[in-house]
Amino acid sequence: MKALRRVLAGCLALLGVAALSGCGAVSETTGSKPTVVIGAKEFTEQWIIGELYKQALTKAGYNVELKSNIGSTTVIDGALTSGQIDLYPEYTGVILQVLARSKTMPHSAAGTYRAAKAYEETRGLTMLPPTPFQNRDAVAVKPAFAKKHGLKTISDLRKAGHVVFAEYPDNMEGALGYHDMVKTYGLHNTEVKTLNIGLQYSALDHGQVDAADVFTTDPQLARGGYTLLDDTKGYYGFQNVAPVVRKGVQEKQGPEFARTLNKVDALLTDQAVREMNRAVDTVRLAPSEVAAKFLKANGIS
């Protein structure tokens, strides 16, 4: 992590030099191996992970195309199952909640991964090992709102009376979704406002919502401008990331393919991901640049 901090410290001096990056460049197929097409969802963390995968595989000699900013879970899953992409990074709990529509969730990170992988393998897909980090959902409020109503836990929101709650569209239904969360915590006087990922912080800052579903690796949380309420019932489960891959891709690409992705994923700790997210969202560096510097700092370049 010291190497990463040095890299990001250098990045701070480049504030404003690079803008956010969307899609990666298409690589032409060479040799006998077909081009690997990687997908990424529509928010910063996914753009970075997509770039990490692309750059590491390219360095290892693979032909790679990155399709970034594809869309929500259901949209990118459709791209995978229809063969438009070969793999993408997904959150284990999201697979069970949004795609498998599970009514209950496992009580451990390992159990969540096993259940997600078992589900994907019923659909002609598989999963590589998960990352050390997980991007869990949490409920955030402004500190002044928490102090005014004495809020420490999610269930304490009942003390605040009518609460406007920001939720992203993918997370309304299912075992980790808004509606079940309201039932679990007895928040019957809560009104939901659907906002795309990333917009909930501005809504909190401008008083448009009182509470919001956020992700624990969001760089905005490092500023200390938000209070996270304790999830005393363990409602939000586990959300480690793992590549979801179409079956047959690994066989066509050879054993080094999975080893390369596993090597990258093993480096992705909570702190590493949070700092890379900050470098993009706060320092405004391109995801491709942040990924390149991270890989170099860790000897993969």
QUIFEN-V269108 format. One record per residue. N is the residue number from 1. RES is the residue in one letter. PSI is psi as a letter, one per 30 degrees, with the letter a starting at -180 (NA if undefined). Layout:
BEGIN
N RES PSI
N RES PSI
END
This chain:
BEGIN
1 M f
2 K e
3 A e
4 L e
5 R e
6 R e
7 V e
8 L e
9 A e
10 G e
11 C e
12 L e
13 A f
14 L g
15 L k
16 G f
17 V e
18 A k
19 A l
20 L k
21 S k
22 G c
23 C k
24 G l
25 A l
26 V k
27 S k
28 E k
29 T k
30 T l
31 G a
32 S f
33 K k
34 P l
35 T k
36 V k
37 V j
38 I k
39 G l
40 A k
41 K a
42 E h
43 F l
44 T e
45 E e
46 Q e
47 W e
48 I e
49 I e
50 G e
51 E e
52 L e
53 Y e
54 K e
55 Q e
56 A e
57 L e
58 T e
59 K e
60 A f
61 G g
62 Y l
63 N k
64 V k
65 E k
66 L k
67 K j
68 S l
69 N h
70 I e
71 G a
72 S l
73 T e
74 T e
75 V e
76 I e
77 D e
78 G e
79 A e
80 L e
81 T f
82 S f
83 G g
84 Q f
85 I l
86 D f
87 L l
88 Y l
89 P k
90 E l
91 Y k
92 T e
93 G e
94 V e
95 I e
96 L e
97 Q e
98 V e
99 L e
100 A f
101 R h
102 S k
103 K f
104 T l
105 M k
106 P l
107 H g
108 S l
109 A e
110 A e
111 G e
112 T e
113 Y e
114 R e
115 A e
116 A e
117 K e
118 A e
119 Y e
120 E e
121 E f
122 T f
123 R g
124 G g
125 L l
126 T l
127 M k
128 L l
129 P l
130 P l
131 T l
132 P e
133 F l
134 Q k
135 N i
136 R l
137 D l
138 A l
139 V k
140 A k
141 V l
142 K k
143 P e
144 A e
145 F e
146 A e
147 K e
148 K e
149 H g
150 G h
151 L k
152 K f
153 T l
154 I e
155 S f
156 D f
157 L f
158 R f
159 K f
160 A g
161 G b
162 H k
163 V k
164 V k
165 F k
166 A k
167 E k
168 Y k
169 P e
170 D f
171 N h
172 M e
173 E l
174 G l
175 A f
176 L g
177 G l
178 Y e
179 H e
180 D e
181 M e
182 V e
183 K e
184 T e
185 Y g
186 G h
187 L i
188 H f
189 N h
190 T k
191 E k
192 V k
193 K j
194 T k
195 L k
196 N l
197 I k
198 G f
199 L f
200 Q f
201 Y e
202 S e
203 A e
204 L e
205 D e
206 H g
207 G g
208 Q f
209 V l
210 D f
211 A l
212 A k
213 D k
214 V l
215 F k
216 T f
217 T g
218 D k
219 P f
220 Q f
221 L f
222 A f
223 R f
224 G g
225 G g
226 Y k
227 T k
228 L k
229 L k
230 D k
231 D i
232 T f
233 K g
234 G h
235 Y e
236 Y f
237 G b
238 F k
239 Q h
240 N l
241 V k
242 A k
243 P k
244 V k
245 V k
246 R k
247 K k
248 G f
249 V e
250 Q e
251 E e
252 K e
253 Q f
254 G l
255 P f
256 E f
257 F e
258 A e
259 R e
260 T e
261 L e
262 N e
263 K e
264 V e
265 D e
266 A f
267 L f
268 L i
269 T l
270 D e
271 Q e
272 A e
273 V e
274 R e
275 E e
276 M e
277 N e
278 R e
279 A e
280 V e
281 D e
282 T e
283 V f
284 R h
285 L l
286 A k
287 P e
288 S e
289 E e
290 V e
291 A e
292 A e
293 K e
294 F e
295 L e
296 K e
297 A f
298 N g
299 G g
300 I i
301 S NA
END
